[in-house]
Amino acid sequence: MNTGVQTPEEVKASPRLFWWKEALLILVFYMLYTATRNQFGSARLTTTGQPTQAFDNALTLIRWEKAVGLFHEEAIQRAFLDIRWFIWFWNVFYGTAHFIVTITLFVLMFRRAKPLFTKWRNSILATTALALVGFSLFPVMPPRLLDSTSRYGGACIQIERRGDGPCTEEALAAFEPEFRFQDTLAEVGGLWSFDSGAMTRLSNQYAAMPSMHIGWSTWTALVLVPLLRRRWAKVLAALYPVITLVCILLTGNHFWLDGVGGLVCLGVGYALARVVTRPLVADAAASASA
């Protein structure tokens, strides 16, 4: 297990890294990832169209969870909805920790564990790229939107499938929700909003399967636990994916099966990264020996 202390042999055998090249690579990759992800789902919803595919895929996940007796997201969320400060905290956590923790870990790896950097950098890049396949082939309406009366929600779909006529303003006013999930960001607030003009235009709100919040947080734990020395810090790092799972359920942004999808992407991404990285490390070791 790596302790974060690099031996001279490890430093010589690791590929030569430059912080500005790594920062530029990650920035360009994330910009391309975001632009590609947002070509699908809600970002392409027309004015008169309905997100039936994303809604039906969400119903499919619910059926799968019910089949194994683990469809509890609604009950978990409703148990805490009255504690507004608690929900506000998780809204902020959802929109910030995902990026802050990941970026901080990249810096920590670059400074303290360069022999690990290339493999784990390639792992998270491959994981994130694989997620695009899920977003494009299996768009999923998150729980918070299932009963939403917005153009991105499932209220109109439910009204028409119930045979209550067309989705008019009067029909929406009389709409009885079926699932009763809450959009906590809209109801309680946070540091940002899905309902802002720029966010609705630029964000794919159906990019739920797989959950990159779970994929990235698990990647963070796998990298960080061996690098930390204090036991309490190791435990906190190991619990980070669990804390993130609580967050995505309480805020209604994901089903727990989305998290499973994130773990699958991480596993495949790690395997691909090992294949790609091994020749780079071998070349660096050969150069060091020479």
Backbone as CSV, one residue per row, in Angstrom:
resi,resn,N_x,N_y,N_z,CA_x,CA_y,CA_z,C_x,C_y,C_z
1,MET,0.843,-1.204,0.000,0.000,0.000,0.000,0.874,1.247,0.000
2,ASN,0.565,2.190,-0.846,1.369,3.399,-0.961,1.144,4.306,0.227
3,THR,2.237,4.825,0.803,2.135,5.707,1.964,2.242,7.162,1.606
4,GLY,2.459,7.456,0.338,2.605,8.844,-0.072,4.047,9.305,-0.071
5,VAL,4.992,8.464,0.447,6.408,8.802,0.465,7.079,8.158,-0.743
6,GLN,7.685,8.957,-1.587,8.273,8.457,-2.819,9.747,8.129,-2.627
7,THR,10.135,6.957,-3.054,11.547,6.599,-3.042,12.219,7.197,-4.276
8,PRO,13.536,7.358,-4.264,14.229,7.875,-5.448,13.983,7.020,-6.679
9,GLU,13.881,5.685,-6.491,13.634,4.800,-7.630,12.266,5.052,-8.239
10,GLU,11.248,5.284,-7.385,9.901,5.541,-7.883,9.849,6.848,-8.662
11,VAL,10.528,7.866,-8.154,10.531,9.154,-8.834,11.167,9.030,-10.206
12,LYS,12.280,8.302,-10.292,12.961,8.136,-11.572,12.124,7.319,-12.553
13,ALA,11.346,6.338,-12.016,10.580,5.454,-12.890,9.247,6.028,-13.332
14,SER,8.841,7.161,-12.764,7.555,7.745,-13.134,7.725,8.678,-14.322
15,PRO,6.715,8.753,-15.204,6.800,9.663,-16.346,6.988,11.099,-15.873
16,ARG,7.729,11.890,-16.641,7.977,13.269,-16.264,6.695,14.080,-16.445
17,LEU,6.351,14.843,-15.416,5.095,15.578,-15.415,5.358,17.069,-15.258
18,PHE,4.523,17.864,-15.900,4.553,19.319,-15.768,3.152,19.777,-15.357
19,TRP,3.080,20.558,-14.286,1.779,20.895,-13.725,0.908,21.630,-14.727
20,TRP,1.498,22.520,-15.525,0.673,23.315,-16.430,0.119,22.458,-17.572
21,LYS,0.891,21.443,-17.994,0.377,20.535,-19.020,-0.770,19.687,-18.480
22,GLU,-0.615,19.216,-17.231,-1.666,18.405,-16.628,-2.934,19.231,-16.417
23,ALA,-2.766,20.454,-15.925,-3.932,21.315,-15.712,-4.638,21.617,-17.029
24,LEU,-3.868,21.874,-18.078,-4.456,22.165,-19.386,-5.174,20.935,-19.945
25,LEU,-4.547,19.758,-19.800,-5.159,18.520,-20.285,-6.502,18.274,-19.612
26,ILE,-6.537,18.388,-18.290,-7.759,18.120,-17.543,-8.833,19.156,-17.870
27,LEU,-8.429,20.424,-17.996,-9.389,21.482,-18.316,-9.994,21.265,-19.695
28,VAL,-9.159,20.993,-20.691,-9.658,20.781,-22.054,-10.552,19.544,-22.098
29,PHE,-10.137,18.468,-21.418,-10.952,17.257,-21.405,-12.315,17.526,-20.794
30,TYR,-12.347,18.247,-19.668,-13.639,18.487,-19.016,-14.531,19.385,-19.860
31,MET,-13.940,20.345,-20.558,-14.736,21.200,-21.439,-15.340,20.385,-22.579
32,LEU,-14.544,19.489,-23.166,-15.061,18.624,-24.232,-16.126,17.681,-23.701
33,TYR,-15.890,17.142,-22.499,-16.872,16.245,-21.872,-18.197,16.962,-21.634
34,THR,-18.120,18.176,-21.091,-19.339,18.931,-20.807,-20.089,19.272,-22.085
35,ALA,-19.343,19.714,-23.100,-19.983,20.075,-24.368,-20.648,18.861,-25.014
36,THR,-19.991,17.703,-24.944,-20.555,16.481,-25.527,-21.762,16.003,-24.738
37,ARG,-21.644,15.979,-23.411,-22.752,15.541,-22.555,-24.004,16.372,-22.792
38,ASN,-23.814,17.656,-22.999,-24.964,18.552,-23.125,-25.560,18.585,-24.525
39,GLN,-25.079,17.714,-25.408,-25.715,17.563,-26.707,-26.915,16.629,-26.629
40,PHE,-27.079,15.974,-25.477,-28.149,15.002,-25.330,-29.137,15.482,-24.272
41,GLY,-30.224,14.744,-24.130,-31.149,14.960,-23.025,-31.851,16.292,-23.037
42,SER,-31.917,16.933,-21.869,-32.723,18.137,-21.700,-32.223,19.297,-22.535
43,ALA,-30.927,19.316,-22.832,-30.387,20.414,-23.612,-30.940,20.443,-25.034
44,ARG,-31.476,19.316,-25.520,-32.005,19.236,-26.882,-33.529,19.122,-26.902
45,LEU,-34.151,19.318,-25.754,-35.600,19.226,-25.682,-36.223,20.412,-26.406
46,THR,-37.117,20.140,-27.341,-37.761,21.218,-28.080,-38.859,21.849,-27.238
47,THR,-39.366,22.960,-27.717,-40.387,23.678,-26.968,-41.638,22.832,-26.772
48,THR,-42.014,22.074,-27.776,-43.236,21.282,-27.705,-42.983,19.816,-27.383
49,GLY,-41.724,19.414,-27.361,-41.408,18.011,-27.122,-41.583,17.624,-25.663
50,GLN,-41.592,16.329,-25.404,-41.687,15.818,-24.054,-40.584,14.793,-23.827
51,PRO,-40.012,14.800,-22.639,-38.877,13.897,-22.349,-39.356,12.490,-22.023
52,THR,-40.081,11.877,-22.947,-40.664,10.569,-22.657,-39.608,9.483,-22.457
53,GLN,-38.523,9.534,-23.239,-37.494,8.498,-23.091,-36.847,8.574,-21.715
54,ALA,-36.498,9.784,-21.277,-35.876,9.943,-19.960,-36.847,9.535,-18.857
55,PHE,-38.135,9.865,-19.017,-39.148,9.498,-18.025,-39.315,7.982,-17.971
56,ASP,-39.424,7.345,-19.136,-39.605,5.895,-19.176,-38.387,5.154,-18.638
57,ASN,-37.197,5.682,-18.902,-35.990,5.043,-18.363,-35.956,5.145,-16.843
58,ALA,-36.446,6.260,-16.309,-36.530,6.391,-14.850,-37.508,5.370,-14.283
59,LEU,-38.636,5.164,-14.961,-39.600,4.154,-14.519,-38.982,2.756,-14.565
60,THR,-38.129,2.509,-15.551,-37.447,1.218,-15.640,-36.555,0.990,-14.423
61,LEU,-35.804,2.025,-14.025,-34.953,1.898,-12.836,-35.795,1.655,-11.588
62,ILE,-36.932,2.334,-11.497,-37.811,2.146,-10.342,-38.321,0.705,-10.295
63,ARG,-38.700,0.159,-11.452,-39.164,-1.235,-11.487,-38.055,-2.188,-11.046
64,TRP,-36.835,-1.929,-11.495,-35.721,-2.792,-11.100,-35.488,-2.711,-9.590
65,GLU,-35.556,-1.506,-9.043,-35.329,-1.350,-7.606,-36.450,-1.995,-6.801
66,LYS,-37.683,-1.860,-7.285,-38.807,-2.510,-6.595,-38.681,-4.030,-6.652
67,ALA,-38.136,-4.539,-7.750,-38.007,-5.990,-7.910,-37.096,-6.592,-6.848
68,VAL,-36.118,-5.809,-6.377,-35.214,-6.303,-5.336,-35.554,-5.707,-3.972
69,GLY,-36.664,-4.993,-3.899,-37.135,-4.441,-2.626,-36.313,-3.290,-2.096
70,LEU,-35.707,-2.501,-2.993,-34.818,-1.428,-2.543,-35.180,-0.068,-3.150
71,PHE,-36.456,0.132,-3.427,-36.880,1.446,-3.896,-37.311,2.270,-2.675
72,HIS,-36.321,2.943,-2.044,-36.573,3.689,-0.814,-36.164,5.158,-0.925
73,GLU,-35.801,5.617,-2.111,-35.313,6.992,-2.250,-36.332,8.021,-1.764
74,GLU,-37.603,7.819,-2.112,-38.629,8.788,-1.722,-38.781,8.857,-0.204
75,ALA,-38.810,7.719,0.450,-38.956,7.689,1.909,-37.757,8.323,2.598
76,ILE,-36.555,8.079,2.064,-35.351,8.665,2.643,-35.404,10.182,2.534
77,GLN,-35.785,10.693,1.367,-35.839,12.137,1.195,-36.902,12.771,2.087
78,ARG,-38.096,12.200,2.128,-39.202,12.773,2.887,-38.919,12.795,4.390
79,ALA,-38.069,11.898,4.874,-37.748,11.869,6.296,-36.977,13.101,6.751
80,PHE,-36.347,13.816,5.806,-35.509,14.950,6.177,-35.964,16.276,5.567
81,LEU,-37.053,16.283,4.801,-37.447,17.491,4.090,-37.773,18.650,5.013
82,ASP,-38.262,18.380,6.211,-38.633,19.464,7.132,-37.426,20.137,7.772
83,ILE,-36.262,19.513,7.683,-35.046,20.103,8.260,-34.372,20.904,7.157
84,ARG,-34.801,22.128,6.953,-34.413,22.902,5.777,-32.920,23.216,5.750
85,TRP,-32.333,23.533,6.906,-30.908,23.840,6.907,-30.088,22.612,6.505
86,PHE,-30.580,21.434,6.903,-29.908,20.188,6.573,-29.968,19.935,5.066
87,ILE,-31.131,20.138,4.474,-31.287,19.973,3.028,-30.467,21.022,2.279
88,TRP,-30.455,22.255,2.786,-29.657,23.320,2.148,-28.185,22.914,2.110
89,PHE,-27.692,22.348,3.213,-26.293,21.916,3.260,-25.999,20.902,2.154
90,TRP,-26.892,19.923,1.960,-26.655,18.897,0.953,-26.795,19.455,-0.465
91,ASN,-27.641,20.455,-0.650,-27.703,21.121,-1.952,-26.367,21.767,-2.293
92,VAL,-25.772,22.432,-1.315,-24.464,23.073,-1.522,-23.384,22.016,-1.720
93,PHE,-23.437,20.963,-0.912,-22.461,19.878,-1.024,-22.488,19.271,-2.420
94,TYR,-23.695,19.045,-2.942,-23.844,18.425,-4.265,-23.174,19.258,-5.349
95,GLY,-23.287,20.564,-5.260,-22.769,21.421,-6.322,-21.328,21.845,-6.158
96,THR,-20.707,21.555,-4.998,-19.350,22.056,-4.758,-18.319,20.958,-4.486
97,ALA,-18.638,20.026,-3.571,-17.649,19.026,-3.157,-17.178,18.189,-4.328
98,HIS,-18.082,17.896,-5.246,-17.783,17.087,-6.434,-16.552,17.619,-7.166
99,PHE,-16.422,18.947,-7.236,-15.305,19.567,-7.953,-14.140,19.901,-7.018
100,ILE,-14.449,20.486,-5.861,-13.394,20.946,-4.957,-12.532,19.784,-4.467
101,VAL,-13.169,18.695,-4.026,-12.418,17.555,-3.508,-11.573,16.920,-4.608
102,THR,-12.152,16.780,-5.800,-11.428,16.140,-6.901,-10.218,16.962,-7.325
103,ILE,-10.393,18.272,-7.474,-9.279,19.141,-7.862,-8.194,19.140,-6.792
104,THR,-8.604,19.195,-5.521,-7.635,19.171,-4.423,-6.818,17.892,-4.444
105,LEU,-7.460,16.778,-4.752,-6.739,15.505,-4.791,-5.749,15.472,-5.949
106,PHE,-6.105,16.051,-7.086,-5.157,16.126,-8.193,-3.890,16.871,-7.757
107,VAL,-4.061,17.978,-7.059,-2.917,18.760,-6.585,-2.095,17.949,-5.586
108,LEU,-2.784,17.256,-4.674,-2.088,16.445,-3.678,-1.289,15.332,-4.335
109,MET,-1.882,14.662,-5.306,-1.162,13.598,-6.005,0.065,14.141,-6.727
110,PHE,-0.100,15.288,-7.369,1.016,15.849,-8.129,2.176,16.215,-7.202
111,ARG,1.863,16.667,-5.999,2.909,17.108,-5.071,3.511,15.957,-4.269
112,ARG,2.686,14.960,-3.920,3.152,13.948,-2.988,3.214,12.541,-3.563
113,ALA,2.595,12.305,-4.701,2.522,10.920,-5.210,2.579,10.897,-6.727
114,LYS,3.601,11.482,-7.303,3.697,11.533,-8.763,3.732,10.158,-9.425
115,PRO,4.344,9.129,-8.799,4.294,7.810,-9.443,2.874,7.283,-9.630
116,LEU,1.932,7.762,-8.821,0.540,7.333,-8.947,-0.260,8.192,-9.915
117,PHE,0.269,9.374,-10.224,-0.545,10.391,-10.879,-1.064,9.937,-12.241
118,THR,-0.182,9.429,-13.081,-0.578,9.110,-14.456,-1.666,8.055,-14.497
119,LYS,-1.511,6.977,-13.707,-2.514,5.907,-13.713,-3.870,6.407,-13.237
120,TRP,-3.885,7.152,-12.130,-5.165,7.592,-11.583,-5.767,8.738,-12.376
121,ARG,-4.918,9.552,-12.989,-5.460,10.581,-13.897,-6.136,9.922,-15.090
122,ASN,-5.480,8.937,-15.679,-6.078,8.220,-16.799,-7.345,7.478,-16.380
123,SER,-7.382,7.008,-15.141,-8.556,6.288,-14.648,-9.788,7.180,-14.619
124,ILE,-9.646,8.375,-14.070,-10.818,9.245,-13.955,-11.215,9.807,-15.323
125,LEU,-10.242,10.019,-16.197,-10.586,10.487,-17.546,-11.345,9.401,-18.305
126,ALA,-10.884,8.151,-18.208,-11.573,7.053,-18.888,-12.963,6.833,-18.300
127,THR,-13.069,6.924,-16.980,-14.367,6.764,-16.322,-15.359,7.813,-16.800
128,THR,-14.904,9.050,-16.857,-15.777,10.152,-17.269,-16.165,10.029,-18.734
129,ALA,-15.239,9.583,-19.566,-15.556,9.393,-20.982,-16.587,8.283,-21.166
130,LEU,-16.451,7.208,-20.386,-17.414,6.110,-20.479,-18.819,6.558,-20.064
131,ALA,-18.889,7.507,-19.149,-20.195,7.994,-18.701,-20.987,8.612,-19.843
132,LEU,-20.283,9.181,-20.824,-20.977,9.772,-21.966,-21.815,8.749,-22.716
133,VAL,-21.342,7.496,-22.713,-22.110,6.438,-23.378,-23.452,6.259,-22.683
134,GLY,-23.428,6.249,-21.355,-24.663,6.109,-20.603,-25.593,7.283,-20.796
135,PHE,-25.044,8.502,-20.769,-25.874,9.699,-20.926,-26.573,9.720,-22.281
136,SER,-25.865,9.254,-23.313,-26.421,9.326,-24.661,-27.396,8.186,-24.961
137,LEU,-27.083,6.975,-24.477,-27.912,5.812,-24.794,-29.044,5.589,-23.792
138,PHE,-28.865,6.073,-22.565,-29.865,5.796,-21.526,-30.109,7.053,-20.691
139,PRO,-30.697,8.098,-21.289,-31.013,9.300,-20.506,-32.037,8.978,-19.439
140,VAL,-31.825,9.501,-18.240,-32.711,9.199,-17.115,-33.177,10.500,-16.465
141,MET,-34.483,10.646,-16.303,-35.037,11.773,-15.571,-34.780,11.551,-14.082
142,PRO,-34.091,12.458,-13.417,-33.812,12.264,-11.991,-35.099,12.300,-11.169
143,PRO,-35.087,11.705,-9.989,-36.301,11.676,-9.168,-36.932,13.048,-8.957
144,ARG,-36.128,14.089,-8.782,-36.663,15.424,-8.485,-37.528,15.981,-9.608
145,LEU,-37.403,15.416,-10.832,-38.161,15.935,-11.967,-39.369,15.078,-12.338
146,LEU,-39.534,13.938,-11.719,-40.601,13.027,-12.131,-41.983,13.667,-12.050
147,ASP,-42.224,14.454,-11.011,-43.518,15.114,-10.848,-43.466,16.598,-11.184
148,SER,-42.350,17.054,-11.708,-42.201,18.483,-11.981,-43.129,18.929,-13.105
149,THR,-43.710,20.108,-12.945,-44.589,20.671,-13.973,-43.826,21.538,-14.964
150,SER,-42.496,21.614,-14.824,-41.695,22.356,-15.790,-41.599,21.576,-17.088
151,ARG,-41.086,22.194,-18.136,-40.972,21.518,-19.422,-39.972,20.364,-19.378
152,TYR,-39.153,20.315,-18.330,-38.186,19.234,-18.190,-38.714,18.102,-17.308
153,GLY,-39.894,18.283,-16.719,-40.428,17.309,-15.791,-41.391,16.326,-16.422
154,GLY,-41.918,15.426,-15.578,-42.777,14.356,-16.074,-44.257,14.565,-15.835
155,ALA,-44.654,15.746,-15.351,-46.069,15.969,-15.035,-46.956,15.825,-16.270
156,CYS,-46.570,16.462,-17.363,-47.393,16.406,-18.575,-47.507,14.978,-19.107
157,ILE,-46.443,14.218,-19.009,-46.478,12.830,-19.465,-47.483,12.040,-18.635
158,GLN,-47.461,12.241,-17.329,-48.394,11.531,-16.458,-49.840,11.926,-16.753
159,ILE,-50.075,13.224,-16.960,-51.437,13.706,-17.236,-52.005,13.053,-18.488
160,GLU,-51.215,13.044,-19.551,-51.703,12.497,-20.816,-51.850,10.985,-20.760
161,ARG,-50.979,10.297,-20.046,-51.084,8.840,-19.951,-52.235,8.406,-19.039
162,ARG,-52.641,9.265,-18.147,-53.793,8.962,-17.302,-55.113,9.165,-18.053
163,GLY,-55.030,9.792,-19.212,-56.243,10.077,-19.958,-56.973,11.308,-19.480
164,ASP,-56.233,12.240,-18.823,-56.852,13.453,-18.305,-56.891,14.574,-19.332
165,GLY,-56.635,14.236,-20.593,-56.678,15.250,-21.636,-55.320,15.854,-21.883
166,PRO,-55.285,16.920,-22.695,-54.010,17.572,-23.002,-53.432,18.271,-21.777
167,CYS,-52.134,18.511,-21.848,-51.431,19.134,-20.713,-51.592,20.654,-20.780
168,THR,-52.686,21.138,-20.273,-52.963,22.574,-20.244,-52.566,23.152,-18.890
169,GLU,-52.634,24.473,-18.773,-52.337,25.107,-17.492,-53.321,24.660,-16.426
170,GLU,-54.576,24.473,-16.823,-55.580,24.008,-15.870,-55.274,22.588,-15.405
171,ALA,-54.843,21.741,-16.334,-54.509,20.359,-15.975,-53.306,20.310,-15.047
172,LEU,-52.328,21.160,-15.295,-51.144,21.198,-14.429,-51.506,21.708,-13.038
173,ALA,-52.434,22.679,-12.970,-52.839,23.219,-11.674,-53.546,22.162,-10.831
174,ALA,-54.238,21.244,-11.498,-54.968,20.186,-10.783,-54.167,18.886,-10.682
175,PHE,-52.931,18.906,-11.125,-52.129,17.687,-11.201,-51.857,17.104,-9.824
176,GLU,-52.083,15.810,-9.669,-51.785,15.080,-8.439,-50.514,14.260,-8.646
177,PRO,-49.427,14.601,-7.961,-48.160,13.882,-8.166,-48.279,12.407,-7.833
178,GLU,-47.556,11.609,-8.585,-47.555,10.170,-8.348,-46.418,9.750,-7.443
179,PHE,-45.253,10.400,-7.588,-44.067,9.944,-6.867,-43.757,10.789,-5.640
180,ARG,-44.059,12.080,-5.686,-43.897,12.986,-4.546,-42.444,13.221,-4.150
181,PHE,-41.526,13.081,-5.087,-40.163,13.558,-4.845,-40.171,15.081,-4.870
182,GLN,-39.225,15.676,-4.170,-39.102,17.125,-4.149,-37.805,17.557,-4.828
183,ASP,-37.872,18.642,-5.571,-36.670,19.268,-6.113,-36.137,20.182,-5.020
184,THR,-35.233,19.672,-4.210,-34.790,20.410,-3.026,-34.075,21.705,-3.378
185,LEU,-33.398,21.728,-4.515,-32.707,22.946,-4.911,-33.710,24.055,-5.226
186,ALA,-34.816,23.692,-5.855,-35.859,24.674,-6.165,-36.650,25.058,-4.924
187,GLU,-36.885,24.098,-4.015,-37.711,24.356,-2.841,-36.951,25.042,-1.714
188,VAL,-35.705,24.621,-1.481,-34.932,25.121,-0.347,-33.847,26.093,-0.782
189,GLY,-33.240,25.820,-1.944,-32.190,26.689,-2.456,-30.797,26.203,-2.120
190,GLY,-29.829,26.886,-2.680,-28.416,26.573,-2.469,-27.590,27.709,-3.029
191,LEU,-26.453,27.383,-3.618,-25.583,28.408,-4.197,-25.813,28.594,-5.689
192,TRP,-26.685,27.780,-6.280,-26.939,27.837,-7.715,-28.325,27.267,-7.962
193,SER,-28.748,27.201,-9.215,-30.091,26.724,-9.507,-30.160,26.116,-10.901
194,PHE,-30.871,24.990,-11.013,-31.123,24.390,-12.318,-32.096,25.223,-13.141
195,ASP,-32.852,26.097,-12.461,-33.902,26.851,-13.141,-33.408,28.145,-13.768
196,SER,-32.138,28.497,-13.543,-31.620,29.717,-14.156,-31.523,29.528,-15.665
197,GLY,-31.653,30.630,-16.400,-31.669,30.534,-17.855,-30.449,29.862,-18.433
198,ALA,-29.260,30.270,-17.977,-28.021,29.697,-18.511,-27.910,28.221,-18.170
199,MET,-28.266,27.863,-16.933,-28.122,26.474,-16.498,-29.048,25.550,-17.284
200,THR,-30.290,25.970,-17.515,-31.221,25.109,-18.242,-30.807,24.926,-19.689
201,ARG,-30.132,25.931,-20.248,-29.700,25.825,-21.644,-28.439,24.994,-21.792
202,LEU,-27.564,25.047,-20.799,-26.244,24.437,-20.936,-26.117,23.084,-20.239
203,SER,-27.027,22.764,-19.347,-26.892,21.546,-18.562,-27.855,20.470,-19.054
204,ASN,-27.351,19.245,-19.158,-28.192,18.094,-19.489,-28.735,17.525,-18.187
205,GLN,-29.989,17.819,-17.891,-30.564,17.406,-16.615,-30.918,15.927,-16.589
206,TYR,-30.778,15.239,-17.709,-31.045,13.801,-17.759,-29.755,12.985,-17.786
207,ALA,-28.626,13.620,-17.476,-27.342,12.908,-17.394,-27.192,12.326,-15.988
208,ALA,-28.067,11.373,-15.673,-28.108,10.816,-14.323,-27.503,9.421,-14.226
209,MET,-27.569,8.666,-15.321,-27.048,7.290,-15.334,-25.894,7.197,-16.324
210,PRO,-24.677,6.960,-15.863,-24.258,6.678,-14.489,-24.012,7.960,-13.695
211,SER,-23.969,7.822,-12.375,-23.702,8.971,-11.512,-22.198,9.197,-11.394
212,MET,-21.737,10.324,-11.931,-20.331,10.651,-11.785,-20.006,11.191,-10.405
213,HIS,-21.035,11.611,-9.662,-20.777,11.964,-8.261,-20.280,10.734,-7.500
214,ILE,-20.879,9.579,-7.767,-20.427,8.347,-7.116,-19.120,7.865,-7.739
215,GLY,-19.002,7.937,-9.059,-17.772,7.512,-9.716,-16.572,8.304,-9.246
216,TRP,-16.701,9.636,-9.222,-15.586,10.479,-8.807,-15.278,10.341,-7.315
217,SER,-16.312,10.255,-6.487,-16.065,10.165,-5.041,-15.400,8.839,-4.682
218,THR,-15.768,7.753,-5.361,-15.123,6.465,-5.108,-13.683,6.486,-5.599
219,TRP,-13.459,7.103,-6.758,-12.087,7.295,-7.256,-11.262,8.060,-6.221
220,THR,-11.842,9.101,-5.637,-11.149,9.893,-4.621,-10.761,9.033,-3.429
221,ALA,-11.697,8.207,-2.964,-11.411,7.365,-1.804,-10.299,6.357,-2.098
222,LEU,-10.335,5.757,-3.283,-9.320,4.756,-3.639,-7.925,5.368,-3.697
223,VAL,-7.846,6.601,-4.158,-6.547,7.259,-4.248,-6.108,7.790,-2.897
224,LEU,-7.039,8.370,-2.150,-6.682,9.143,-0.964,-6.376,8.286,0.252
225,VAL,-7.096,7.206,0.447,-6.912,6.400,1.666,-5.458,5.945,1.835
226,PRO,-4.793,5.393,0.803,-3.395,4.981,1.000,-2.445,6.146,1.244
227,LEU,-2.804,7.358,0.817,-1.903,8.495,0.955,-1.956,9.125,2.343
228,LEU,-3.073,8.959,3.056,-3.242,9.574,4.366,-2.597,8.735,5.452
229,ARG,-2.157,9.405,6.500,-1.459,8.700,7.570,-2.311,8.530,8.814
230,ARG,-3.123,9.521,9.122,-3.947,9.444,10.333,-5.166,8.562,10.083
231,ARG,-5.493,7.749,11.077,-6.593,6.804,10.899,-7.924,7.512,10.688
232,TRP,-8.179,8.589,11.447,-9.457,9.285,11.310,-9.612,9.853,9.905
233,ALA,-8.488,10.316,9.322,-8.533,10.860,7.971,-8.810,9.763,6.954
234,LYS,-8.208,8.592,7.156,-8.472,7.462,6.267,-9.947,7.059,6.312
235,VAL,-10.509,7.021,7.528,-11.916,6.645,7.677,-12.809,7.667,6.982
236,LEU,-12.512,8.950,7.155,-13.309,9.997,6.524,-13.239,9.888,5.005
237,ALA,-12.037,9.629,4.479,-11.881,9.483,3.032,-12.631,8.257,2.525
238,ALA,-12.592,7.167,3.284,-13.298,5.955,2.873,-14.809,6.151,2.888
239,LEU,-15.292,7.018,3.770,-16.723,7.279,3.877,-17.217,8.304,2.856
240,TYR,-16.317,8.954,2.166,-16.713,9.999,1.221,-17.717,9.503,0.176
241,PRO,-17.531,8.333,-0.442,-18.556,7.848,-1.392,-19.903,7.604,-0.728
242,VAL,-19.894,7.123,0.516,-21.150,6.883,1.233,-21.847,8.212,1.514
243,ILE,-21.075,9.211,1.934,-21.623,10.548,2.172,-22.209,11.116,0.888
244,THR,-21.511,10.893,-0.214,-22.003,11.370,-1.510,-23.294,10.655,-1.906
245,LEU,-23.385,9.362,-1.620,-24.614,8.627,-1.905,-25.787,9.210,-1.127
246,VAL,-25.573,9.512,0.149,-26.614,10.153,0.952,-27.038,11.468,0.306
247,CYS,-26.066,12.231,-0.161,-26.340,13.529,-0.778,-27.209,13.394,-2.019
248,ILE,-26.858,12.503,-2.927,-27.600,12.417,-4.192,-29.008,11.875,-3.984
249,LEU,-29.222,11.098,-2.903,-30.559,10.601,-2.605,-31.411,11.678,-1.937
250,LEU,-30.837,12.402,-0.983,-31.590,13.427,-0.273,-31.993,14.580,-1.193
251,THR,-31.139,14.903,-2.149,-31.445,16.024,-3.054,-32.294,15.602,-4.243
252,GLY,-32.563,14.306,-4.383,-33.399,13.834,-5.478,-32.741,13.900,-6.838
253,ASN,-31.413,13.910,-6.865,-30.709,14.017,-8.140,-30.411,12.676,-8.786
254,HIS,-30.492,11.586,-8.013,-30.162,10.269,-8.567,-30.956,9.180,-7.862
255,PHE,-31.119,8.064,-8.558,-31.494,6.806,-7.939,-30.212,6.109,-7.495
256,TRP,-30.328,5.180,-6.536,-29.110,4.510,-6.094,-28.522,3.643,-7.209
257,LEU,-29.364,3.196,-8.145,-28.828,2.427,-9.272,-27.934,3.281,-10.168
258,ASP,-28.160,4.592,-10.204,-27.244,5.473,-10.932,-25.844,5.376,-10.342
259,GLY,-25.791,5.244,-9.011,-24.502,5.083,-8.347,-23.817,3.790,-8.735
260,VAL,-24.589,2.721,-8.875,-24.024,1.440,-9.333,-23.422,1.617,-10.725
261,GLY,-24.133,2.355,-11.576,-23.591,2.634,-12.906,-22.280,3.382,-12.841
262,GLY,-22.176,4.318,-11.898,-20.920,5.048,-11.724,-19.779,4.146,-11.308
263,LEU,-20.065,3.167,-10.450,-19.035,2.218,-10.014,-18.591,1.315,-11.162
264,VAL,-19.529,0.915,-12.006,-19.176,0.088,-13.168,-18.246,0.859,-14.097
265,CYS,-18.583,2.123,-14.363,-17.720,2.952,-15.219,-16.338,3.101,-14.617
266,LEU,-16.281,3.274,-13.295,-14.982,3.419,-12.633,-14.163,2.140,-12.762
267,GLY,-14.794,0.985,-12.585,-14.068,-0.269,-12.705,-13.500,-0.475,-14.097
268,VAL,-14.321,-0.224,-15.110,-13.852,-0.371,-16.492,-12.802,0.690,-16.807
269,GLY,-13.044,1.911,-16.338,-12.087,2.992,-16.583,-10.736,2.716,-15.968
270,TYR,-10.725,2.140,-14.759,-9.466,1.795,-14.116,-8.724,0.717,-14.901
271,ALA,-9.452,-0.283,-15.370,-8.825,-1.352,-16.163,-8.211,-0.801,-17.443
272,LEU,-8.941,0.082,-18.112,-8.408,0.697,-19.332,-7.178,1.539,-19.024
273,ALA,-7.220,2.264,-17.912,-6.093,3.123,-17.554,-4.831,2.317,-17.281
274,ARG,-4.979,1.158,-16.666,-3.813,0.321,-16.395,-3.172,-0.142,-17.698
275,VAL,-3.999,-0.495,-18.668,-3.472,-0.940,-19.964,-2.728,0.191,-20.655
276,VAL,-3.290,1.395,-20.591,-2.684,2.545,-21.269,-1.435,3.021,-20.546
277,THR,-1.465,2.974,-19.218,-0.388,3.570,-18.419,0.833,2.672,-18.327
278,ARG,0.654,1.364,-18.362,1.773,0.446,-18.165,2.936,0.704,-19.125
279,PRO,2.699,0.904,-20.434,3.831,1.194,-21.326,4.536,2.506,-20.991
280,LEU,3.787,3.502,-20.521,4.405,4.791,-20.173,5.349,4.635,-18.994
281,VAL,4.908,3.879,-17.980,5.758,3.658,-16.807,6.972,2.813,-17.185
282,ALA,6.775,1.821,-18.044,7.892,0.970,-18.467,8.936,1.803,-19.229
283,ASP,8.480,2.696,-20.101,9.418,3.551,-20.836,10.173,4.458,-19.884
284,ALA,9.473,5.010,-18.881,10.134,5.889,-17.931,11.169,5.125,-17.112
285,ALA,10.844,3.903,-16.710,11.784,3.095,-15.953,13.008,2.747,-16.788
286,ALA,12.780,2.431,-18.071,13.898,2.109,-18.961,14.819,3.312,-19.135
287,SER,14.216,4.486,-19.278,15.017,5.712,-19.439,15.816,5.986,-18.172
288,ALA,15.186,5.749,-16.987,15.891,5.963,-15.733,17.079,5.018,-15.586
289,SER,16.873,3.760,-15.997,17.979,2.788,-15.904,19.122,3.152,-16.837
290,ALA,18.766,3.622,-18.044,19.788,4.005,-19.000,20.574,5.198,-18.496
